[in-house]
């Protein structure tokens, strides 16, 4: 599989490493506005360092990985689909829901695979919750709690990471975009949104620092959602899934699980705690990037299968990317009108 990489910043360097190391992938070309970063990403692979997008797309490619800032996703992604290439795109898909929809429509016209980089799906603790649900260990899912937050603006190095409209918005488009995706990943779909967003802490117009919402699936499963840029304790995310036979919790950082299960309501309970000491030790020695890198490896494996037409995979598709953007915009709309927002069911993208 001949792949090109567009965007060689912090995340792009990690993506480049997965491409260089994969036995079924040839990294053919790399483009970044910063030529030195592009050279670093290509080092040791034999890949061409392209001087422009035109030059990258002139290379013999089957697919591209796009890890640029969100406000320049659309041009590269649309051009890739026009060239008949498969695309793995960093989250969020776009900085507007309309932009995300254009990308989905382009992939459908081109009949090419479209993966979106919601790599938290591959973190062991969050994958374990999904497995508990699919195996029926929690019984019938009743509701979820999803939360993600950090200290806010001090975490960012560039304005495009947090300043609307370039960024799309605030906490919902940053850490919150992962949380809305995980909610949909566990619930199956999100078709109703009601919530409120505020800008009372950092006061960046259009970039919410707190958003609280209720999300609901067509089957009536509800999720409480909170994305924040005022978590003074530091970065933290968690998901809790509750069924009629128990609950499962996944959290990071540190990576951990809690499972409480019972045969029926009121029966004796079994509690299991799962720690990941090797991950904690690895991160302490070599940083959080080691965990992200492993998730990118697993996501790339799935992306290659997605390109072959497989759909029974963990990887997020273009519809997942679109729905996460729509949820963020829906909370803004609810804040403005006080009314809930209904969204059409999407399901998985067709093969």
N, C-alpha and C positions, 0 to 999 in steps of 0.2 A: 504494500500500500504506500503510495508516494504522497507525502504530506508536505504542506507549506505552513509556516508559522507567521502570523501577522500580529505584531506586538510582542516586544521582548523586554518588558519591564519586570517588576518583582515577580508577578505571577507568570508572566511569559517565560522567564528563565526556568521556573519549575516545570512548566509545560514542555519547554525545549528539552529538558533532561529526560522526561518520560519518552519523548519521541526519539531521542538519540539512543536510548537504552533498549527500546522495544525490538524484539527479534523479527516482528512481522511488519515493521515500519521503516521506510527510508525517508529521512528528513531531507527534502530536496532544495527548499529555498526558505529564507527568512527575511522579513522586512520589518524595520522599525525606523521612525524618523531619526532616532539616535543610532547612527551607523555603528558606533562602538558597542552598544548593547546588542545589536543584531549580530555582530561578529562573535561576541561572547556566547550568544545562544547557539550559533552554528559551529562553534569550535569543536574539532574532532569528528565531525559528521560528514564532511565533504559537501555540505549544503552551500548553495549559492547565497551570497549576501546581496539581496536585491536593493537597487537604489530607488525604487518606486513600486507602487502597487502594480502598475502595468508590467514591470519587469518580473515581479513575482508571478503574476498570472500567466505570463508567457512561458513559464517553466512547465515541464510535464508533470501534472498533478492529478491526483484522484480526490483529494480532500484538503481542507485547510482547518487549522485551529486558530481562532481569533481571540486574542487576549488584550485588546486595546482598551483605552478608556471608553466608557459606555456611549458617549456622544458621537463617536466615530465608528460604532459597530455597523450602522446601517449600510454605509457605502461599501465597505469591504464584504459584508455578508451578501448583499444583493448582487454584487459583481461575481462572487463565487458561485451563487446559484445560476446566474446567467451563463457562466462557463461550464455548467453541468457538474459542479463539484459538491461533495458532501461537506457539511460544516459542523464543527464543534465550537460553540460560542460561549465565551465567559458570561456569567450572570452579572447584572440583569440583562435580558435580551436587548432592551432598548431603554431610552429614558422617557418614553411615553408608551401607553398601551397601543396607540395607533401605529407607532413604529414597530412594535413587536408583532402586530397583526400583519404588517407589510412583509416582514421576514417570513412568517408562517405561510402566507399566500405564495411568496416566491418559491419556497421549498416545495410546496405542493405542485406548483406549475412545473418545476424542474424535475419533480419526482426523485428528489435526492434526500438523503437522511439529514436530519436536523437535530443535533444534540445540544443541550444547554448545561453549562457547568455548575450544577447544584451539587457540589462534591460532598456536602455534609451527609448525603444519602449513603455514602460509603464509609463514614466514620463508624467504627465497630459498635459503639453504644447505640447509635441511631438505627443502624442496620438490625441490631438485635430486637428493637421494639417492633420494627416492621415484620420480622420473622415470627415474633410472638403473636402478632395479630393474624398473620396469614395462616399460622398453624392452629389457630383457635384456642390458644392457651388462656386468653383473656375472656373467652366467650364472645358475646355480641358486643361490639364497640358501642359505647354510649356517648362519650365525649372526650375531648382532648384539652390539654393546656399547653400552649407554646409560648416561649419567652426568649428574647434575645436582646442583649444590651451591652454597652460599654460606656466609657466616660465622655464620648462625643468628639468634638472638634480637635482636642489634643492628639487624637489617634491618627489624624490625617496629615499627609505631607503636601497635598496639592488641592487647590480649590475645586478642581473638577470632580474630586472624590465626594464632596459634600454640598456644593453650592448649586441650588436650583437656578434655572431649569437644566443646566448642563448635566447635573447628576441624576435628574429625574425627580429627586426629592431628598428627604432626610433619612431618618432611621428606618423607615419602611423600605427604602430602596437599597439600604446598606445591609445591616445584620438582619433586618426584618424580612428581606426578600427570601432568605433561606428559611425563615420560620413559616412563612405562608406556603412555601413549596413543600416543606415537611408535613404541614397540616394536610395539604391536598394529597400528598403521597400516602398518608395513612388513612384518610377519609375516603379517598377515591375520587372526589370532586368537590368543588366549592361553587355553589350557585346563589348564595345569599350572603350579603355583607352588611353589617351595621357597626359603625365605630366613630371615634372622635380622634382628631389629631391636634396637637398644640405646638407652639413655637415659643414657649415662655422662658426657656433656659438660655439657649444660644442666640435666639432671635435672628435667625437667618431666614429671610422671607422665602417661603415656598419649601423650606427644608425643615420638616417637623422633627422635633427632638423627642417627642413621645407620641405614641399612637396605641390606642386600646380598641379592640374590636371583638365582635362575635361573628364567627363564620359558620355557615351551615351547609351540609351536603343535601342532595336530593332525597336521601333516605332519612333526613332529620337528625343526623349526627352533628353535634355542635362542637366548636372549638373556641376557647377564649385565647386571645392573641394580644401580646404586648411587645412592642419594639421600642427601645429607648436609647437615647444618647445622654442619659443622666444617671447611669448606673455607677455610682461613685466607688463601689467596691472593685470595679474593673470588669473586664470582658467575661461574659458568662452566657450560656444558652442552655435551655432544657426543653424537653417534651415529655408530657405525661399522658398516657393513654389509659382510659378506664372502661372496662367492660363489666358484664354481669358476673364474671368469674374471677376478676382480679384487675390489677393495674401493672403497668410497666413504665419506668422512668428512665430516660437517657439524659445525661448532662455532659457538658464540656465547657471549660476546662476546670478541673481535670476530667478525664474520660471516666465515666462510671455508669452503672445500671443498678436499678432496684426493681425486683419483681415480687409481687405479692399475689398469690393465687389461691383459689378455693374451689371445691367441687360445685358449690352452690352458695348463694347468699346466706350468710349465717353459719356456714360450715367452718371447721378449723382451717386456718390459713398457713401457707408455707411461704416464708420470706427468704429471698435469695439476693445477696448483694454481689455485684461483679465489679471488680477493680481491674485496671489495666496498668499494673506497675511498670511493665516494660515500655509502654508508651510514655508514661510520666518520666521515667529515667532517660529515655531517648530524647524527649523534648528538653529536659533539664540540661543535658549534655550538648545537644545540637540544635535546639530551637523548635518551635511549633511547625516550622516548615517541613520537618520530616514527616509529620502526620498528614499534612496537606499533600505532600509529594506521593505518599502511598495511596491516598484517595484518588489522585490524578492518574496513577498507574491503573487502578481498577476501573476508573471511568473510561480511560482510553481503550482498555480491553472491550468494554461494553460498546463503545462507539464503533469499533471495527466490526462488531457483530451487528450493530444497527445498520451499518452500511451494507451488510449482506442481506438485510431484510428481516432480521430477528426483531421481535417486539416484546418478548417475555424477559425484559431486562430491568435492571435497577436505574439505568441512566434516565435523566429527565429529557423529554423531547420538546419540540417547539411550542406545543400547546401548554406544557407546564410553564415554560418561560413566559408565554403570553398571559396565562391566568395569574401568575404572581404579580405582573405589572398591573393587571386589571384590578386585583385586590387592593393594591396600594392606591390606585386612583379612586376606587370605590370608597375607601375610608375618607379620603379628601372630600368626595362628593357628599357623603353622609354628614361630615362636619359642616359643610356649607348649607345643606338643606334640612338636616334633621331626619331624613327619610332613609330607610334601608335601600340597598341597591341589589337588584336581581341580575344574575349573569347566566347566559345559556350554558348548558352542559357541553363540554368539549370531548371528554374521554381521551383515549390515546390517538396519536396521529396515525393515519393509515399507512400501510406498508407501500 
